[in-house]
Amino acid sequence: MTTEPKSFVRSEEMLERAQQSIPLGSQTFSKSRVQYPVGASPLFIQRGEGSKAWDVDGNCFLDFVSALCAITLGYNDPDVNAAVTNQLGDGTIFSLPHPVEHQVAERICEMVPCAERVRFGKNGSDATAGAVRIARAFTGRDHIAVCGYHGWQDWYIGSTARSRGVPKSTQELSHAFAYNDLDSLDTVLNSHRGEFAAIVIEPMNISWPKSGFLESVQERARAVGALLVFDETITGFRFSNGGAQELFGVTPDLATFGKGLANGFPLSAVAGRADIMAEMEEVFFSFTMGGETLSLAAALATLDKLCTYNVVNRLAATGTAISTGLESLIKTHGAESFAAVAGHPSWSFLNLSNTGDYSSLDIKTLFMQEMHQQGILTVGTHNVSFAHNEEDVAQLLKAYDSVLPTLVDAVKNCDLFERLRCQPLVPLFKVR
């Protein structure tokens, strides 16, 4: 019995329409046609429930993208929905602050080691930009050392290949160094001695920190008079209730949060030492929607659930089952030459590498095409949510068991392009 291939006709028609009014047809690069190969992928999602999402063609997918790690509990979580619905009856925004603002701030201060004061934004980019601004105000310096991905704003994106539109003078103030490479950090810090306001780093992304690495970064920040800022937009409330800083036992001066803070509702936070955060009484970091109550109510419900149900342990256990199973399948099917597993269990990666004939993106295109036909929505990461269960893990590993041999055969027989029903993905920019 053969299964009818999934069709994405409506998605493709919708993309044509959307591009008439929206550049790329999407508000987010990572959700657009530059990330999902047209002709082999769903391009628009209609709704989500738990660990699953339905596209506009009616296809059901087990979703391991989880809205770019913004969904920690699962789509349409009933406890979060109830909190938001209850708040909606009172209103969403007011002429004065609402009590839920300090209620959420207090909860973050209880959970996060570095948090003594908190301010809210809407995106992770808001929070990291705010942290950089107050670091500059606090130190009286301008230069920033960066490691990882920190959003779209000028101070950071000017240090990447996506710097178009950023003034050169701004680009020259941010300096990238490599993760787990203290020599590269030393080179950066020595390039402008005494001029660094902050070291901004994702405490973990693809690779685990080497023994003593984060502690050494903290020591160097103190030695040069710079603040240590952990960008925990993803790791916060995912790796541990107190974030990666709690997991690794290194407390930064400032930290930024977003993504799963409110289980997909738009909210971010910058938190840190009281004396540094006091700069925000003068530094302008202000949003009309900064105290929007629906997202704050969602955050309060999310944080309550994290504490009540030990969510992060569940994420780690589910993710460990995925990583262990996938590592075994990679060996079973002889895919070690181009495939490997990396990352924290709650946010792990299938790393694809170049072969003699194909780039990692060529292989990723075929991988995504075949996984989408298996009913798995993926970009090569496993962004685990509380809603993912043992059946979901089994379904994911069954899909890998089917798709990995296809990739191995395509590489071995040098017929990968002939197997594609779409154009290969093209490089964006690499930050991890």
TORFI-327411 format. One record per atom (N, C-alpha, C): residue in three letters; x negated, y negated, z. Coordinates in steps of 0.1 Angstrom, whole numbers, plus 5000, padded with zeros to 4 digits. Layout:
N
AlaXYZ;...
% end
This chain:
432
Met499250125000;Met500050005000;Met499149885000;Thr499349794990;Thr498549674989;Thr499349554995;Thr498649465001;Thr499249345007;Thr499249224998;Glu500349164996;Glu500349044987;Glu499348934992;Pro498448884984;Pro497548784988;Pro498248664993;Lys497748595003;Lys498348475008;Lys498248364998;Ser499248294996;Ser499348184987;Ser499248044994;Phe498547954988;Phe498447824994;Phe498847714984;Val499947744977;Val500447654966;Val500947524972;Arg501747534983;Arg502247414988;Arg501147324995;Ser500247395001;Ser499047315007;Ser498347234996;Glu498147304985;Glu497347234974;Glu498247124968;Glu499547144966;Glu500347034962;Glu500446924972;Met500446954984;Met500446854995;Met499146774995;Leu498046844992;Leu496746774992;Leu496746664981;Glu497246704969;Glu497346614958;Glu498146484962;Arg499246514968;Arg500046394973;Arg499346314983;Ala498746384993;Ala498146305004;Ala497046225000;Gln496246274990;Gln495146194985;Gln495446064978;Gln496746054975;Gln497245924969;Gln497345814979;Ser497445854992;Ser497545745002;Ser496545755013;Ile495745875014;Ile494745895025;Ile493445935018;Pro492345865021;Pro491045915016;Pro490846065021;Leu490446155012;Leu490246295015;Leu491546365018;Gly492646295020;Gly493946355023;Gly494046395038;Ser493046355046;Ser493046385060;Ser492546275069;Gln492946265081;Gln492346165090;Gln491046215096;Thr490646335095;Thr489446395101;Thr488646465091;Phe487346435090;Phe486446505081;Phe486546655083;Ser486546705095;Ser486446845098;Ser487746915096;Lys488846845092;Lys490046915089;Lys490346895074;Ser489446845066;Ser489746805052;Ser489146905042;Arg489346875030;Arg488946965019;Arg487346985018;Val486646905025;Val485146925026;Val484747035035;Gln485747075044;Gln485447185053;Gln486147315049;Tyr487347295043;Tyr488147415039;Tyr488147425024;Pro487647535018;Pro487547545004;Pro488947544997;Val489247454988;Val490547444982;Val490647564972;Gly491847624974;Gly492147744966;Gly491947874974;Ala491347864986;Ala491047984994;Ala491447955008;Ser492047845011;Ser492347805025;Ser493747735026;Pro494347755038;Pro495447665042;Pro494847525044;Leu495647425040;Leu495147285040;Leu495947195050;Phe497147245053;Phe498047165062;Phe498747265071;Ile498847235084;Ile499547315094;Ile500847255097;Gln501847335098;Gln503247285101;Gln503447285116;Arg503047395123;Arg503347405137;Arg502447515143;Gly502347505157;Gly501547605164;Gly502247645177;Glu501947765181;Glu502547825193;Glu501447925199;Gly501047895211;Gly500047985218;Gly498747985210;Ser498348105205;Ser497148115198;Ser497348115183;Lys498548095178;Lys498848105164;Lys499347975158;Ala499047965145;Ala499547845137;Ala500147885124;Trp501047815119;Trp501747835107;Trp501447725097;Asp501047755085;Asp500747655075;Asp502047615068;Val501947515058;Val503147465051;Val503647565041;Asp502847675038;Asp503347785029;Asp504047895037;Gly504047875050;Gly504747975058;Gly503848095063;Asn502548085060;Asn501548185064;Asn501248165079;Cys501248275086;Cys500848275100;Cys499448315102;Phe498748235110;Phe497248255113;Phe497048265128;Leu496148355131;Leu495548355145;Leu494448255144;Asp494648145152;Asp493848025151;Asp492648025161;Phe491448035155;Phe490248025164;Phe489547895162;Val490147795155;Val489647665154;Val490147585166;Ser491347615170;Ser492047555182;Ser491947395182;Ala492247345170;Ala492247195169;Ala490947135172;Leu489847195167;Leu488447155170;Leu488147155184;Cys488547255191;Cys488347275206;Cys489147185215;Ala490147115209;Ala490947035217;Ala492047115225;Ile492347225220;Ile493347315226;Ile492647415235;Thr492747385248;Thr492147475258;Thr493147575263;Leu494447545265;Leu495447635270;Leu496147705260;Gly496247655248;Gly497047715237;Gly498047605232;Tyr498447625220;Tyr499447535214;Tyr500747535221;Asn501347415223;Asn502747405228;Asn502847465242;Asp501847445251;Asp501847505264;Asp503047455272;Pro503847545278;Pro505047505284;Pro504847415296;Asp503847435304;Asp503647345316;Asp503247205311;Val502347195301;Val502047065296;Val503246995290;Asn503947075282;Asn505147015276;Asn506146965286;Ala506347035297;Ala507246995307;Ala506846865314;Ala505546855316;Ala505046735323;Ala505246615313;Val504946635300;Val505146525291;Val506546485289;Thr507446585288;Thr508846555287;Thr509346485299;Asn508946515311;Asn509346455323;Asn508946305323;Gln507646285319;Gln507146145318;Gln507846065307;Leu508146125296;Leu508846055285;Leu510145995290;Gly510746055300;Gly512045995305;Gly511745855312;Asp510545835317;Asp510245705324;Asp509645605314;Gly508945655304;Gly508345565294;Gly506845605291;Thr506345545281;Thr505045585276;Thr503945485279;Ile504345355279;Ile503345245281;Ile504145135287;Phe503445055296;Phe504044955304;Phe503244825304;Ser503744725311;Ser503144595312;Ser502044595323;Leu502044695331;Leu501144715342;Leu500644855343;Pro499544885350;Pro499145025351;Pro500245115357;His500145245353;His501145345359;His500345425369;Pro500945475380;Pro500245555390;Pro499445685384;Val499945735373;Val499345855367;Val497845825363;Glu497545695361;Glu496145665357;Glu495245705368;His495545655380;His494545685391;His494745835396;Gln495845895393;Gln496046035397;Gln495146125389;Val495046095376;Val494146175368;Val492646145371;Ala492346015373;Ala491045975376;Ala490546045389;Glu491446045399;Glu491046115412;Glu490846265410;Arg491646325401;Arg491446465399;Arg490046495392;Ile489746405382;Ile488446425376;Ile487346405386;Cys487446305395;Cys486446285405;Cys486246405414;Glu487346475416;Glu487346595425;Glu486646715418;Met486746715405;Met486246835397;Met484846815392;Val484546695388;Val483246675380;Val482146625389;Pro481046685390;Pro479946645399;Pro479546505398;Cys479346445386;Cys478846315385;Cys479946205387;Ala481146245387;Ala482246145386;Ala482546085399;Glu482245955400;Glu482745865411;Glu483745765407;Arg483645725394;Arg484645635388;Arg484945685374;Val486145655369;Val486545705356;Val487245595348;Arg486945585335;Arg487745505326;Arg488245585314;Phe489345555309;Phe489945645298;Phe489845575284;Gly489745655274;Gly489845615260;Gly490745715253;Lys490645715240;Lys491545805233;Lys490745915225;Asn489545895221;Asn488745995214;Asn487446005221;Gly486746115219;Gly485346135225;Gly484446025220;Ser484645975208;Ser483845865203;Ser483945735212;Asp485245715216;Asp485445595225;Asp484645615238;Ala484645725244;Ala483945745256;Ala482445745255;Thr481845805245;Thr480445795243;Thr479945655240;Ala480745585232;Ala480345445229;Ala480445365241;Gly481445385250;Gly481545315263;Gly480445345272;Ala480045475272;Ala478845505281;Ala477645445276;Val477445435263;Val476245365258;Val476245215261;Arg477445155260;Arg477445015262;Arg477144985277;Ile477745065286;Ile477445025300;Ile476045065304;Ala475445165297;Ala474045205299;Ala473145085295;Arg473445025284;Arg472644915279;Arg472844795289;Ala474044775294;Ala474244665303;Ala473544685316;Phe473544815321;Phe472944845334;Phe471444835334;Thr470844875322;Thr469344875321;Thr468844755315;Gly469644685307;Gly469144565300;Gly468244605288;Arg468444725283;Arg467744785272;Arg468644815261;Asp468044845249;Asp468844865237;Asp468745005231;His467645065232;His467345195224;His468045315231;Ile468445415223;Ile469145525227;Ile468445655221;Ala468145755229;Ala467745885224;Ala468945975223;Val469146045212;Val470346125210;Val470046265206;Cys470846355211;Cys470746495207;Cys472046565206;Gly472446605194;Gly473846665193;Gly474746575184;Tyr475946595186;Tyr476946525178;Tyr477746435188;His477846305185;His478446215195;His479546115189;Gly480146155177;Gly481246075172;Gly480845985160;Trp481845905157;Trp481745825144;Trp481245685146;Gln481145635158;Gln480745495160;Gln479345465156;Asp479145335153;Asp477845285147;Asp476645335155;Trp476745315168;Trp475545345176;Trp474945475173;Tyr475845575171;Tyr475345715169;Tyr475245755154;Ile476345735147;Ile476345785133;Ile475345725124;Gly474845605128;Gly473745545121;Gly472445625121;Ser472345725131;Ser471145805132;Ser471245935123;Thr472345945116;Thr472546065108;Thr472646035093;Ala472846145085;Ala472946125071;Ala474246055067;Arg475146035076;Arg476445975074;Arg476345825078;Ser475245755075;Ser475045625081;Ser475545515071;Arg476145555061;Arg476645445051;Arg477645355058;Gly477345225057;Gly478145115063;Gly477645075076;Val476645135082;Val476045095095;Val474845005092;Pro474844885098;Pro473744795097;Pro472444865100;Lys471344835092;Lys470044895095;Lys469544865109;Ser469844735113;Ser469344695126;Ser469944785137;Thr471244835135;Thr471844925145;Thr471245065143;Gln471045105131;Gln470445245129;Gln469145255136;Glu468345145136;Glu467045155142;Glu467045165157;Leu468145155164;Leu468245165178;Leu468445305184;Ser468845395175;Ser469145535179;Ser468145625173;His467645725182;His466545805178;His466945955181;Ala466946045172;Ala467346175174;Ala466146265178;Phe466446355187;Phe465446455191;Phe466046595191;Ala465246695191;Ala465746835189;Ala466046895202;Tyr467146975203;Tyr467547045215;Tyr466547155218;Asn466247165231;Asn465247265237;Asn463847235232;Asp463547105228;Asp462247065223;Asp461846945231;Leu461146965242;Leu460746845250;Leu459646765243;Asp458846825234;Asp457846745227;Asp458546645218;Ser459646685212;Ser460346595203;Ser460946475211;Leu461446505223;Leu461946405231;Leu460846305236;Asp459646365239;Asp458546275243;Asp458146185232;Thr458146245219;Thr457746165208;Thr458646045206;Val459946065208;Val460945965207;Val460745855218;Leu460645905230;Leu460445805242;Leu459245725240;Asn458145785235;Asn456845715234;Asn456945615222;Ser457945635213;Ser457945545201;Ser458345405205;His459145385216;His459545255221;His459445255236;Arg458245255241;Arg458045265256;Arg458845155263;Gly459545195274;Gly460145095282;Gly461445035276;Glu461845085265;Glu463045025258;Glu464245105257;Phe464245225264;Phe465345315263;Phe466345295274;Ala467645275270;Ala468745255280;Ala469245395284;Ala469245495275;Ala469845615278;Ala469345735270;Ile469445845275;Ile469245975267;Ile470646035267;Val471246045255;Val472546105254;Val472446235247;Ile472946345254;Ile472746475249;Ile474046565252;Glu474346645242;Glu475246755245;Glu474546855254;Pro474946885266;Pro474146975275;Pro474047115269;Met474947155260;Met474747285253;Met475647275241;Asn475247325230;Asn476047355218;Asn475847495213;Ile475047505202;Ile474847645197;Ile473947725206;Ser472847665211;Ser471847735218;Ser472047715233;Trp471747815241;Trp471647795256;Trp470447715259;Pro470447635269;Pro469247555273;Pro468147645278;Lys466947625274;Lys465847705279;Lys465647675294;Ser465047765301;Ser464847745316;Ser464147615318;Gly464847525326;Gly464247405330;Gly464347285320;Phe464947315308;Phe465047215298;Phe465947095303;Leu467147115307;Leu467947005312;Leu467346925323;Glu466747005333;Glu466046935344;Glu464946855339;Ser464246895329;Ser463146815324;Ser463546695317;Val464646705310;Val465246585303;Val465646485314;Gln466246535325;Gln466646445335;Gln465446375342;Glu464346455344;Glu463146395349;Glu462546285340;Arg462546315327;Arg462046215318;Arg462846085317;Ala464246105318;Ala465045985319;Ala464745905331;Arg464545965342;Arg464245885355;Arg462845825353;Ala461845895347;Ala460545845346;Ala460445715338;Val461345715327;Val461245595318;Val462345495322;Gly463045515332;Gly464045415336;Gly465345415328;Ala465645535321;Ala466845545313;Ala467845625320;Leu469145605317;Leu470245685322;Leu470345815314;Leu470745915321;Leu471046045315;Leu472546055313;Val472946075301;Val474346085297;Val474646215291;Phe475546295297;Phe475946425291;Phe477246395283;Asp477146425270;Asp478346425262;Asp479046565264;Glu480046565272;Glu480846685275;Glu482146685268;Thr482246625257;Thr483546615249;Thr484046755247;Ile483146855244;Ile483646995242;Ile483447075255;Thr482247065261;Thr481847155272;Thr482647125284;Gly483146995286;Gly483946965298;Gly485247045299;Phe485547095310;Phe486747175313;Phe486847295304;Arg485747335298;Arg485647465290;Arg484647555295;Phe483447505298;Phe482347585303;Phe482547615318;Ser483147515325;Ser483347525339;Ser484347415342;Asn485047425353;Asn486047315357;Asn485347185358;Gly484047185362;Gly483247065363;Gly482347045351;Gly482547115341;Gly481747095329;Gly480447175329;Ala479647145318;Ala478347215317;Ala477447165328;Gln477647045333;Gln476846995344;Gln476947075357;Glu478147125359;Glu478447215370;Glu477847355368;Leu478047405355;Leu477547535352;Leu476047545353;Phe475347435348;Phe473847445348;Phe473147375360;Gly473947315368;Gly473447255381;Gly472647125378;Val472847055368;Val472146925365;Val473246815364;Thr473146725373;Thr474146615374;Thr473646485367;Pro474246445356;Pro473846325349;Pro474346205356;Asp473846085351;Asp474345955356;Asp475745925351;Leu475945965338;Leu477245945332;Leu477646065324;Ala478946085322;Ala479346195313;Ala480646155306;Thr480746205294;Thr481946175286;Thr482746305284;Phe484046285283;Phe484946395281;Phe486046365271;Gly486646475265;Gly487746455255;Gly488246585252;Lys488546615239;Lys489046745234;Lys490046805244;Gly489646905251;Gly490646985259;Gly491046915272;Leu490646795275;Leu491046725287;Leu492546725289;Ala493346705278;Ala494746695279;Ala495446795270;Asn494746905267;Asn495247015258;Asn495746965245;Gly495046875239;Gly495446825225;Gly496046695225;Phe496546635236;Phe497046505236;Phe495846405236;Pro495946295230;Pro494846205228;Pro494346135240;Leu493346185246;Leu492746125258;Leu491246165259;Ser490446065263;Ser489046085266;Ser488746015279;Ala487546035284;Ala487145975297;Ala485645955297;Val485145845303;Val483745825307;Val483745815322;Ala482845895328;Ala482845905342;Ala481345905347;Gly481145855359;Gly479845855364;Gly479645785378;Arg478445755381;Arg478045695393;Arg478845565395;Ala479245535407;Ala480045415410;Ala479245285406;Asp477945275409;Asp477245155406;Asp477045125392;Ile476945235384;Ile476845215369;Ile478245185363;Met479245255368;Met480545235363;Met481145095366;Ala480545035376;Ala480944905380;Ala480644805369;Glu479744835360;Glu479544755348;Glu480844735340;Met481744825341;Met482944815333;Met483944705338;Glu483544645349;Glu484344525354;Glu483944405346;Glu482844415339;Glu482344305330;Glu482244345316;Val481744465313;Val481644515299;Val483044535294;Phe483244495282;Phe484644505276;Phe484844645270;Phe485644725277;Phe486044855273;Phe487444865276;Ser488344825266;Ser489744805269;Ser490644845258;Phe491744925260;Phe492544965250;Phe494044945254;Thr494844895245;Thr496244885248;Thr496845015252;Met496345125245;Met496945255248;Met496045335258;Gly495045265264;Gly494145335274;Gly494945395286;Gly496045345289;Gly496845395300;Gly498145455296;Glu498145505283;Glu499345565278;Glu499745685286;Thr500945695291;Thr501245795301;Thr501545935297;Leu501945955285;Leu502246095280;Leu500946175280;Ser499846125275;Ser498546195275;Ser498046215289;Leu498246115297;Leu497746125311;Leu498546235319;Ala499846235316;Ala500646345322;Ala500246475317;Ala499946485305;Ala499446615299;Ala498046655305;Ala497246555308;Ala495946585314;Ala496146635328;Leu497046565336;Leu497246615349;Leu497746755350;Ala498646795341;Ala499146925340;Ala498047025336;Thr497246985326;Thr496147065322;Thr495147095333;Leu494746985340;Leu493747005350;Leu494347095362;Asp495647075365;Asp496247155375;Asp496147305371;Lys496447335358;Lys496447465353;Lys495047525353;Leu494047445350;Leu492747495350;Leu492347545364;Cys492747465374;Cys492447505388;Cys493247625393;Thr494547625389;Thr495447725394;Thr495247865389;Tyr494947875376;Tyr494847995369;Tyr493448045365;Asn492447975370;Asn491048005367;Asn490848025352;Val491247925345;Val491247935330;Val489847955324;Val488847885330;Val487547895323;Val486948035324;Asn487348105335;Asn486848245336;Asn487548335325;Arg488748305322;Arg489548375312;Arg488848345298;Leu488548215296;Leu487948185283;Leu486648255281;Ala485848255292;Ala484548325291;Ala484648475288;Ala485648535295;Ala485848685294;Ala486348715279;Thr487248635274;Thr487748655261;Thr486648635251;Gly485848525253;Gly484748495244;Gly483648605244;Thr483448655256;Thr482348765257;Thr482748885249;Ala484048925250;Ala484549035242;Ala484349015227;Ile484648885223;Ile484448855209;Ile482948865205;Ser482148795212;Ser480648795209;Ser480048935209;Thr480449015219;Thr479849155220;Thr480349235208;Gly481649225205;Gly482249305194;Gly481649265181;Leu481449135179;Leu480949085166;Leu479449125164;Glu478649115175;Glu477249155174;Glu477149305170;Ser478049385175;Ser478049525172;Ser478449545157;Leu479449475152;Leu479849485139;Leu478749445129;Ile478049335132;Ile477049285124;Ile475949395122;Lys475549465133;Lys474649575132;Lys475149685124;Thr476449725127;Thr477049835120;Thr477049825105;His477349705101;His477449675086;His476249625080;Gly475149615087;Gly473849575082;Gly473849435077;Ala474449345084;Ala474549205081;Ala473549115088;Glu472549175095;Glu471649105104;Glu470749005096;Ser470549025083;Ser469648945075;Ser470248805073;Phe471548785074;Phe472148655072;Phe473248615083;Ala473548705092;Ala474548675102;Ala474048695116;Ala474448605126;Ala474048625140;Ala475148545148;Val475248585161;Val476148525170;Val475348435180;Ala475848315183;Ala475248225192;Ala476248145200;Gly475848075210;Gly476747985217;Gly477248045230;His477947955238;His478647995250;His479848085246;Pro480248185254;Pro481348265250;Pro482648185247;Ser482948075254;Ser484148005251;Ser484047915239;Trp482847905233;Trp482647825221;Trp481447885214;Ser481747995207;Ser480648065201;Ser480648045186;Phe479548085179;Phe479348065165;Phe478948185158;Leu479448205146;Leu478848305137;Leu477948225128;Asn476648235131;Asn475648155123;Asn475248235110;Leu475548175099;Leu475148225086;Leu473948155081;Ser472948235076;Ser471748175071;Ser471548205056;Asn470648125050;Asn470348145036;Asn469848285033;Thr470148335021;Thr469448455016;Thr468648415003;Gly468048504997;Gly467248474985;Gly468048414974;Asp469348454972;Asp470148404961;Asp471248304965;Tyr471548304978;Tyr472748224982;Tyr472448134994;Ser473048014995;Ser472847935006;Ser473847975017;Ser473647935029;Ser474547965040;Ser475947915037;Leu476147805030;Leu477447755027;Leu478147845016;Asp477347895007;Asp477947994997;Asp478548115004;Ile477748165014;Ile478248285021;Ile479448245030;Lys479348125036;Lys480448075044;Lys481748065036;Thr481648015024;Thr482847995016;Thr483548135014;Leu482748235010;Leu483348365008;Leu483948425021;Phe483148395032;Phe483648435045;Phe484948375049;Met485148245047;Met486348175050;Met487448225041;Gln487148245028;Gln488248295019;Gln488748425023;Glu487848515027;Glu488348655031;Glu488948655045;Met488448575054;Met489048575067;Met490448515067;His490648415059;His491948345058;His492948445052;Gln492548535042;Gln493348635037;Gln493748745048;Gln492848755058;Gln493148845069;Gln493948785079;Gly494348655078;Gly495248595087;Gly494548525099;Ile493248505097;Ile492348435107;Ile492048295102;Leu492448195110;Leu492048055107;Leu490648035114;Thr489648005106;Thr488247995111;Thr487447905103;Val486447845109;Val485347785102;Val484047845106;Gly484047965112;Gly482848025117;Gly482548005132;Thr483547955139;Thr483347935153;Thr484548015160;His484348035173;His485348105181;His485748005193;Asn486647915190;Asn487047815200;Asn488147875208;Val487847945219;Val488748025226;Val489747945234;Ser490947985235;Ser491947915244;Ser492548015253;Phe493147965264;Phe493848055274;Phe494848145268;Ala495448095257;Ala496448175250;Ala495948295242;His494648295239;His494148415232;His494048535242;Asn494548645237;Asn494648765245;Asn493848885239;Glu493949005245;Glu493249115240;Glu493649155226;Glu494949145223;Glu495449185210;Glu494849085200;Asp494748965203;Asp494148865194;Asp492648895191;Val491948935202;Val490548975200;Val490449095191;Ala491249195193;Ala491249315185;Ala491549275170;Gln492549185168;Gln492849145154;Gln491649075148;Leu491048985155;Leu489848915150;Leu488749015146;Leu488449105155;Leu487349205152;Leu487749295141;Lys488949325140;Lys489449415128;Lys489149335115;Ala489449205115;Ala489249125103;Ala487749115100;Tyr486849095110;Tyr485449105108;Tyr484949235102;Asp485549345108;Asp485249475103;Asp485549495088;Ser486549425084;Ser486849435069;Ser486049335061;Val485749215066;Val485149115058;Val483649125058;Leu482949165068;Leu481549175068;Leu480949265057;Pro481549385055;Pro481049465043;Pro481149395030;Thr482249315028;Thr482349235016;Thr481249135014;Leu480849065025;Leu479748975025;Leu478449045022;Val478249165028;Val477049235026;Val476949285012;Asp478049335006;Asp478049384992;Asp477749264983;Ala478349144986;Ala478249034977;Ala476748984976;Val476148984988;Val474748944988;Val473849054981;Lys474149174984;Lys473349284979;Lys473449294964;Asn474649284959;Asn474949294944;Asn474849174936;Cys474549064943;Cys474348924937;Cys475548894928;Asp476748914934;Asp477948874927;Asp478948794935;Leu478348714945;Leu479148644954;Leu480048544947;Phe479448464937;Phe480248364930;Phe481348424922;Glu481148544917;Glu482248604910;Glu483448644919;Arg483148664932;Arg484248694941;Arg485048574946;Leu484448454944;Leu485148334949;Leu486348294941;Arg487348254947;Arg488548194941;Arg488548044942;Cys487447984945;Cys487347844948;Cys485847804945;Gln485647674946;Gln484347624945;Gln483547634959;Pro482247664959;Pro481547674971;Pro481547544979;Leu481547554992;Leu481447435000;Leu480147364998;Val480147234999;Val478947154998;Val478547095011;Pro477247065013;Pro476747015026;Pro477346885030;Leu477646875043;Leu478146745049;Leu476946685055;Phe476746705068;Phe475546665075;Phe475346755087;Lys474146785091;Lys473946885101;Lys473446815114;Val474146835125;Val473846765137;Val473546865149;Arg473846995146;Arg473647095156;Arg472847215150;
% end
